[in-house]
Amino acid sequence: MRIVVVGDTLLDVDVEGSSDRLAPDAPAPVVTVSERLSRAGGAGLVASLLARDGHDVDLVTVLGDDDRTADIEEDLARTGRVRVIAARSGAPTPSKSRIRSSGHVVARLDEDCGLTTPPPVTADMLAAIGGADAIVVADYGRGLTADERLRTALDDAGRRIPLVWDPHPRGSRPVRSAAVVTPNLAEARGFSGIAGDDRRAAAEAAARLSDEWGAGAVLVTLGHEGALLHRPDAPPHLVPTTEVRGADTCGAGDRLAASIAGALARGADLSSAVQSAVASVGRFLAEGGVSSLVLPDNARPLGGDGDAALTVVRAIRARGGTVVATGGCFDLLHAGHARTLAAARALGDCLVVCLNSDDSVRRLKGAERPIMGQEDRSDLLSALECVDAVLVFDEDTPVEALRRLEPDLWVKGGDYTADQLPETAVIAEWGGRTVTVPYVPGRSTTRLAGALSRVG
């Protein structure tokens, strides 16, 4: 299944720092920079989100030929699932930089974000649209969606497959075959001319836009109230969400559009797709929003589940939480494991399990082990409510994995002492601590394996 994202791509940058004084020459905060994080934004963010959901993605877009484009392409390449099909503009890549102090945005710098004339669409771009299983149009007002050949291809595709259109105030009118258009309330008011900031205004704006656009549905997002779904053949329906206080809402609209498209591509009806997408936005914000998507350079060697673990760690750390890690072979999951894992999770705000790979287990336990392969062992651990992520490592010890995660606490069962563990000295490198939790006697993989062999 391949989802095509069509739209304008830009570079998003977060400049993180802290501020405790004002500049001597102006009433402006002085931000001491601690970190600069960049990622694909606009249509690039939608593509990245879909890739992280497990979809293969074609990104049909316009790119420049500069360092910003290189940063975008590098970010998208990390997902391993995004194929970029771009017309080259020759113009600087637009960039939006948020200056953040202690997690709060104090300013935003927009560079090269003015209107330009995009280059003509290419045959490869049109072919990608024609071969899509679902489409998201992420219009950021840069002119790509005004191309008549592109619009014809989109309209034709929307008659065959789900097409989700996320509009922009400076963008183009959605094609009539769109399954759903997803403006926020401010955009819906601007497009429709309806005044007001309540649900009634949202319903009136959605009804008017549904008539004007001819789309299958209009979904107006309402922030912490959720979203209002209007279809021509049904009364307006409010889809509530769980409010996440103090959340960074940047990227919420992109998360919504991506989730709707993914659900529709899997065969869900529109109502179910919208409900699951609104819930996914709540989870996205609770996990830290876009700040949870940018992985540090040292995450790259981990790949796959390592990226997922680092995403969890980054989200918890952004909220000031405590990261806990533990590790082992977990060859046959038993009650002793479950109690140790639950005790470890109770010590912090997330638990990452560092799991020995099959090759690692064989070196440690012998040729007849593991009893279960690493995928099954990982799936069983992930199914436990107390486990937030699993990271499979191939070395004999999890030392290198820990250097990537840098957990606050490393937890092992009480059959070990801290000074016996090679991880103790490593975790102290960044100020972490090794903790042991009570040992549960009479439970072991060897004992359980022996019992199973006796009963055949």
N, C-alpha and C positions, 0 to 999 in steps of 0.2 A: 504494500500500500504506500503510495507516494502522495504527499500533500505539497501543493505548490503555494508559496507565499509570494504575492505580487505587491510591490510598493517601494517606497523610498527608504533607503538605508542611510543612517548617520552614525557617528561615533559618540557614544555617551561616556562621559568621564566623571568620576567622583574624586574630588580632592579632599581627603580626610585630614582633619587636624584638630587642634584645640585653641581656645582663645581665652585669655584672662586679662586683657588690657585693650585700650583703644589707641589708635594711631595718634601721635602727637600733633599731626597737622590736619586731622579731620576726625569727626565723630564716627569712625569706622573701626570695626574690630580687627585686630591683628591676629591672623590665623597662622599658627605654627604648623606647617605641613608634616604629617607623619606617613602618609601613604597616598599614592595616586593609582587609581584603578580604572581601566577602560574596558569597554565591551561594545558589541554591536548593538545599535539602537534602532528604533523605528521598525521597519519590516525585518531587519536583521535580528532584533530581539524576539519577534514572533517566531521566526525560523528557529532560533536557538531554543526557545521554550518547547516547540513541537519536537525538536530533536531530543531534548531531555526527556520528553514523554515517551520516547521510543519510536518515533515516526521517521521515515526517510523523507527528506525535504529538498525541494528545489526552490531556491531563492531567486526570483526574477526581479531584477533591480537595475539601478544605475549607480556606477561607482566612478570615482575619480582615479587618479594615478599619483598618489602621494603617500606619506607615512601614515596618515589616518586610515586610508584604505587598507594598508598592510596590517594595521592593528585590528581592523574589522575582520579581515580574512583569517588572521591568526586565531582570533577568538572563535570564529565559526568552525575552524578546522578542529578545534579541541573536542567538539561534540562528536566528530566522526560520522555524522549523518547528513550534513548540509552540503549540497552541491550548488555553487554560486553560478548563475547564468546572468551575466551583466553586460549591459551596453556601457561603454566608457565615455564619460562626459568631457574629460579634459579639464573640468573645473575642480576647485578644491572640494574635498569631502566636507559636508557640514558637520559641525561638532557642537555639542551642548555639554558644558562643564558645570557641575554643581560643586560649590565650595561649602563644605560641611564642617561645622565645629561641634565636637562632642555629639555627633549624630544628628544635628539640626542644620538644615540648609540656611546659609546666611546670604548667599548670592548665587546667581547663575550667569555664566558667560556663554553667549551664543556667537559662534564664528562661522562665517560663510553660509548662513542660513537663509539668505535672501533668495528670491525667485530666480530661476534660471530656465533656459530652454533646454529640455532634455534631448539627448540624441534619439534618432529613430529606433524603434524596437527592431530586434534582429529576428531572423528565422528561428534560431535556437530558442529564443524567449517564447515565441508563439507555439513552437512544437512542445515545449514543456507544459504550457497551459493545456494544450490539446491532449496530453497524456496523463493529466492529473486524476487522482481519485477524489480529491477535495481541494478547495482553493480558499485561501484567506487573502483579501485585499487589505493591506495596511497602508492607507493613503496618508501621507504626511505633508501634502500640499506642495510638492515639488514639481508637479506637472506630468509625471509619468502616466497616470491613469487618464489623462486627457487624450492620449494617442488613440486615434480612431481605429487603427488596426488592432491594437491591444484591447480596446473596448469591445469590438466585435468578437474577438476570440473569447473574452470573458463571458459575454452574453450567451454565446453559443455553448460554452462549457457549463454555465449555470443551469441550462435546460436539461443537462444530463447528470450532473453531480452536485453535491452541496457546495454553495459559494457563500462565504461570510464576508461582509464588507464593513470594515472599520473606517468611518469617514473622518474628514478633517475640514475645519471651517474654510480653508483656502483650497480644498481639494475638489475633485470632480464628482458629479452626480453619480450615485450607484447605478449599476445596470439593473434592468427590470427583472432579470432572472435570479437576482440575489435571494438566497433562502432567508437571510436575516441581515439587517443592518444594525450596527451597535453604537449609536451616538451616546455621549453622556448628556446630562440634562442641559448644561450650558450650550452644547452643540445643537441639541434638539430645539432649544428655544431660538437659537440663531437661524437655523435652517427654516423653521416653520413660522417665525414671527410671533409665536405665542409667548406672552409674558407670564411670570410667576415662577416660583421655585418649589412648588409642592407637588404631590402626586397627581392632583387634578390637572395641573399644567402639563405634567409629563404625559398624562393620558391624552390630552387634547393635542399636544405636539406630535405624539406618536401616530395618532389617527390621521392628522393632516399629512404627515410625511409618508404614511402608508399609501394614501391616495396619490400623492405627487410622484413617489418613487416607483410604485407598483411592485415593491418587493414582497416576498412571502410573509415577512414579519419585520417589525421594528422593535428592538430591545433598547430601552432607555435606561442607562445605569444611573443610580441614585446614591452613590457613595455608601455610607454605613446602613442605609435603608434597604439595599439590595438592588433589584432591577425590575422594571415594569415591561412586560411582554405584551405587545399588541399584534393581533392577527386579524385580518379582515372578517374572518368567519367566527370570531369568538370575542367575548368581553375581555377587557384588559386584565392581566393577571400579574400580581406582585409576587416576585420571588425573593423572599427575605434572605439576609445573610447574617453571619455572626460578626458583630463589630470587633475590630482589633484596635484597641486604643493605642494612640501614639505611633501607629504604623506608618512606614514610608510607602505612600500609595503610587509612587512612580512605577510604571509598567503594569498597573492593574488592568487597564483596558486591553493591553496586548495579551495578558494572561487569559482574560475572558474570551477574546476572539479565538485564540489558539485552542482553548479547551472546547469551545463550541464546535469548531471545525473537526477536532479529533473525535469528539463523540458522534457527530453526524457521519463522519467517514466510517465509523465502526457500525453504523446502522441504527443508532438511537433516533427516536423521534425528536422533534424540535423541543417540546416541553421538557423532556428528560435531559436533553443535551444542555438546555439553559440552566436547569436546576443543578446539574453536576458541575457546570462551568462556574456558576456563582459560588458554589461551595469551594471549588478549586482556587478561586481568587482569595477567599478567606484564609485558606491554608498557605497560599503564597505569601500573603501579607504577614501572617503569624510567624512564618519561617524567616522573615527578614526582607522579603521582597527582592528587588533587583540586587541588593547587596549580597544576597546569598548565592548569586549566580556567578560571580567573578571569583575564579580560583587563582591563588598565587602561583607563581612560576614553578615552585617545587611540587605542585600537585601533578604535573604532567606525567612523570614516570609511573604514577599509580594507575591511571586509566580506569575505565569501567566503573566498578564498584568503589574504587578509590576516590573518584570524582564525587560520587554520591555521598561518601562519608565526609569528605572535606566540605561539601555544601552544608551538611547538617552541622558540622563543627563551626563553620563560619557564621551560620545563622544564630546559633546559641551564643557565640562569643560577641556578636554584634549587640545582643540584648544584655550583655554583662553576666551571662550564666556560667555555670561550671561544667566543663567537659570531662567526662569519665570514660576511660577505656579499660578493657580487659582483653585477654587473649587465651588461645588454646586450640587443641585439635577438635574437640567436641565431636568425637567420632560416633558415639551413640549418646544422644541427648538423654539425660536422666534427671531425677529429682534433685540430686546434688548440684548439677549444673544450673537448673532453674532457680534454686534458692540463692546460689552465689550471684547469678546475673541480676536477680531482683534486688539483692542487697547492694550490689554495685550501682544500679540505676538510682536507688534511693539516696545516694550520696551526692547527686548532681542533677543537671538539667537535661543531659542526654547521655546515652551509653553507646559507644562504638566497640564492636567486637572485632578484634584482630584474629583472623582465622587462618591456621596453617593450610597451605595448599596441599593437594594430593601428593605432590613430589616431596614437599617438606615433611609430611606425615610419614611417608615411606622411609625417609632418611632417619627419622627419629624413632619410629616404632617397628620398622622391619617391612619386608616385602609383602606380607599378608595384610598390611594396613594401608589405607583406611578401609574400614568396613563399608562406609558410605562415601560417595564422591563429594567433592567440594561444593558442587552446585546444590545437591540435596542438603548438605550440612548448612550451607548458607541460607537456603530457603526455610529450613526449620528454625534457625535462629531468628531470621527476619520476621517470622510469624509470631514471635513472642512480643507481647505488649511492652515489655521492659527494654527491648533492644531497638535502638533508633537507626542503626546502620551497621553493616558488616563489611569489613575490608579484608580481602584475601591476600596473603603475602606468601612469597615463595622461598624466603630465607629460612634458616634454622631458628632464628629468633625474630621477634617483631621490632627489633631496634630501629631499623630504617623506616618502617611504617610509622613508628611513634615519632620520629623526627619530623615526619610530614604533618602529623596530626597535632603534635605538641599538646596533649591533654593535660588538664590540671591534676587529675588523679589517675594512677594506674592501680587497678584492683586485682588481687588474686585471692584464691581460697586460703584458709588458715593452715593448710598442710604445708605451706611455704612460709619462710620468714623473709622479710624485705632484703636482708643482706645476702640471701641465696640467689636473688634474681638479678640477671645481667641488666634488666631494664631499669633497676633502681638508680644507677649512676647516670644513665642516659636521661631519664626524666627529670633529674635534678638540674640538667643543663639549662633549662628554661624556668626553673623554679617550681616544677611539679613535685608531687609527693607520691610515694608508693604506700598503698593501704592494703591490709589483709582483712578479710571478713571471715566469720566463723566457718570452720570446716564441718561438713555433714558426714559423719562416719557411716561406713557400710555401703556407700554408693560409689561405684567406679565403673568405668567403661570395661575394664578387663573382667571384672566380676559379672557384669551384665552380659558380655559376649560369651563367657563360659556357660552361664545359665541358658542362653539361647541355643548354644550348640548341643546341650544335653537334651533339650526338648525337640531337637531336629528342626 
